[in-house]
Amino acid sequence: MAHPHPKTLIVALSLLLATGAQAQRGAYVPPAGQWERRAPAQAGMDAARVDSAIAFAIASEARAPRDLEMAHFQTFGREPFGEPVGPFQTRGAPSGIILRHGYIVAEWGEPDRVDMTFSVTKSFLSTVVGVAVDRGLIRSVSDPVEASAAPVFVLPPEGGGRHAGGLGEGRPLVLFDTDRERRITWNDLLRQTSDWEGTLWGKPDWADRPAQNPAEWLTRPRAEPGATYEYNDTRVNLLALAALNVWRRPLPQVLRDEVMNPIGASSSWRWVGYENSWVLMDGQAVQSVSGGGHWGGGMFISARDMARFGLLTLRRGRWGDRQVLSEAWVRGALTPTPAQPTYGYMNWFLNTDRKLWPSAPATAFAHLGNGTNIIYVDPEHDVVVVSRWIENAAVDGLVQRVLSAITDARR
């Protein structure tokens, strides 16, 4: 069976935008502190099949330890320089929520529990970059990041002092100090195609998911920015620091004021960085946050707040009468990366050619992180599913069961 070309997918997404824009303006959005529920039958879904999907999600609990610090040491902690520098916690039970037409159809587990969400954090990071573009703080994602960068003054750890062995440690951190690095654009960082070379917060880029041959760690030729895709948290944290330089205030404050408060999220979420990622910004100590929990930290958030964010992206950045994120930004986030067609902006995973989730439409996408934590977004069926602590291999089975529960016509 032939699959659509990525350009065909873009056209399909554009048609969905055009045909759904008017309906979205009058669509239900939950007020802060409230969320209307609908019985499955009211939302055009079969109750027994919804229950079957929930039972499947619970039975497919991730096999990694619930103690997430121990889970780290069994996985990423075995990498070079893999020691944690941010906080971990013990997670809760498998949890989730199903939305149809914006209404809660079902919940399971502990949907209000605040837990780590690992690389779903990256979608919040790219969102604050998107708001900066919408506000004109970044002129274009095609601009080199270096044009907006400035020397970074890293604060020493408490009790630290200058000593002979630390000669040069007090100098500002220059993020883009070669001709190749100065050609890296915002688009390259957003799509994880920069191949930036360097060390940030004690983590060399080559130490994150290192190549199997150690001889290549420091010697391999670097690709031209934009040419190759590599999922790399050091470079994600570089984007967070670059965004901090643009906003000149903590990114959690930006996210709170520009996104989370407008969509009625709770006040329980927290976005944190590392013990050594503090910088001096306009005379104040500011923590540069991380883009995930690879070495600890990242976004700690409830399934309900994740669902609100998923609903925002389902509605193409609109929340009621407010355009929180521009449609232009959402279109960019949903545009396949040439070097990795199942990836848009971080961490918008695309179902291009139905490669990631064969049971879902090609127009579906997700905000995805380790755990597995997933916000599945399906514009074709007007569905959002948040599932936490499910085996990654079971995600398609969950999607298949949720979609099989839909009894009415598509939107």
C-alpha positions, -999 to +999 in steps of 0.1 A: +000+000+000+015+034-010+019+060+017+015+097+013+045+118+007+054+143+035+042+172+012+008+154+009+007+153+047+013+191+049-015+197+024-038+175+045-029+194+077-036+227+059-070+214+049-078+204+084-068+239+095-090+256+070-121+234+075-118+233+113-109+269+121-144+282+123-156+252+144-126+256+168-136+292+176-168+280+192-154+247+206-156+239+243-125+248+264-125+240+301-123+271+324-096+272+351-104+248+379-133+232+360-137+205+334-170+193+320-175+156+317-194+137+291-205+101+292-189+081+264-222+078+246-226+116+247-192+120+232-198+095+204-179+067+220-187+032+232-184+029+270-173-008+270-145-001+245-133+029+264-131+008+296-112-018+275-087+009+264-082+020+300-077-016+312-051-021+285-032+010+295-031-001+332-020-036+322+008-022+300+025-004+328+062+004+321+085-022+335+112+002+347+113+009+385+089+034+398+119+049+416+129+071+387+164+078+401+170+040+402+155+038+366+180+065+356+210+045+369+198+015+350+197+034+317+211+068+310+231+068+341+254+043+325+265+068+299+298+088+302+292+116+326+258+101+332+254+112+369+222+130+377+224+168+382+187+175+386+160+161+409+142+128+404+112+114+423+093+081+427+064+081+402+028+071+407+007+044+391-003+044+354-026+074+348-043+091+320-072+109+305-093+107+273-108+139+258-133+140+230-145+174+216-126+189+246-147+171+272-134+145+297-147+111+287-126+090+310-097+092+335-077+066+353-050+063+380-040+096+396-047+123+370-040+151+394-007+137+406+024+158+397+051+136+382+081+139+360+072+140+323+107+137+309+109+148+272+074+160+270+092+190+286+107+197+252+072+206+238+069+232+265+104+245+257+097+248+220+064+265+229+082+294+248+104+297+217+073+299+196+058+326+218+091+345+214+088+343+176+051+354+178+061+384+199+090+394+176+117+387+201+131+362+175+126+376+140+127+342+122+135+306+130+158+308+100+180+333+118+213+321+133+209+317+171+243+334+175+228+367+165+206+366+197+232+351+219+254+369+244+282+358+268+267+337+296+280+343+331+276+309+350+273+312+387+298+290+407+285+264+431+279+275+467+312+279+485+332+279+453+361+302+449+389+311+425+419+288+427+450+281+406+436+249+392+405+267+380+423+293+359+399+306+332+368+291+349+354+326+356+353+335+320+319+339+303+305+309+284+304+315+247+279+292+230+287+297+193+324+302+189+332+286+155+321+294+120+301+262+119+284+269+152+276+305+141+256+291+112+232+271+135+197+285+133+168+283+157+152+259+132+182+236+135+179+235+173+142+231+172+145+201+149+175+186+166+196+189+134+223+213+146+251+188+154+263+215+179+296+206+195+304+215+230+298+209+267+270+224+287+263+219+325+290+193+326+275+172+298+294+169+265+272+165+235+290+133+226+282+117+260+244+117+254+235+084+237+272+080+227+283+062+195+292+026+200+328+032+189+345+053+216+372+063+192+346+084+173+334+103+203+358+132+199+370+127+163+340+123+140+335+150+114+306+174+122+277+177+098+266+210+083+237+224+104+204+211+093+218+180+075+215+153+101+190+145+129+202+134+163+182+133+195+205+150+220+196+166+254+228+186+256+217+205+225+181+207+239+195+224+270+214+247+247+181+258+232+167+265+267+197+287+275+194+305+242+157+311+248+166+324+283+190+349+267+161+362+245+134+364+272+158+377+299+136+361+326+131+325+338+114+303+312+089+289+338+076+324+343+073+329+306+054+296+302+032+304+332+022+339+320+020+333+282+006+297+281-004+279+312-024+306+329-043+314+296-053+277+292-064+274+328-037+250+340-033+244+377-006+260+398+009+226+407+033+221+378+071+229+382+098+233+356+133+229+370+169+226+357+201+214+373+221+222+404+248+236+382+227+255+356+224+288+374+234+319+355+236+357+362+208+375+342+204+412+347+219+411+382+198+381+394+205+344+397+183+325+372+182+288+367+184+277+331+159+249+329+164+215+313+144+202+283+138+168+299+147+144+327+177+128+310+199+138+340+170+148+362+148+179+363+125+190+335+088+194+339+069+180+369+032+181+359-002+164+362-020+144+335-048+170+336-024+199+329-008+178+301-043+173+287-049+210+286-017+215+267-027+187+243-061+204+237-043+237+230-022+220+203-052+201+189-070+235+185-039+248+166-029+272+194-063+287+200-080+286+234-115+299+232-112+334+218-075+337+224-047+326+200-021+316+225+002+302+198+000+314+162-013+291+136+019+298+117+039+284+146+018+253+148+021+247+111+059+249+115+058+225+144+038+200+123+060+203+093+082+171+089+119+176+094+137+166+061+163+146+079+137+129+101+101+131+087+085+118+119+097+148+138+086+184+137+097+210+163+107+194+196+089+173+208+061+172+182+063+136+169+045+132+136+028+101+123+042+107+088+033+076+066+018+062+097+052+050+108+050+057+145+014+045+152+000+024+124-035+024+140-037+062+139-043+086+110-012+101+093-024+135+106-021+125+143+009+137+164+021+134+199+042+151+226+063+122+237+087+115+266+104+087+284+084+067+309+065+064+285+046+097+289+025+107+259+000+133+249-016+118+218-034+144+196-058+134+168-074+163+149-092+139+126-112+124+155-111+154+178-094+133+204-066+139+230-052+110+251-027+114+279-011+082+290+016+080+317+039+051+326+029+029+297+053+006+277+063+024+245+055-007+225+019-006+238+011+030+227-002+019+193-024-007+210-039+020+233-045+043+203-062+015+184-085+007+213-095+044+219-102+050+182-122+017+179-145+031+207-156+060+184-191+054+172-201+086+154-188+101+122-155+118+120-155+156+125 
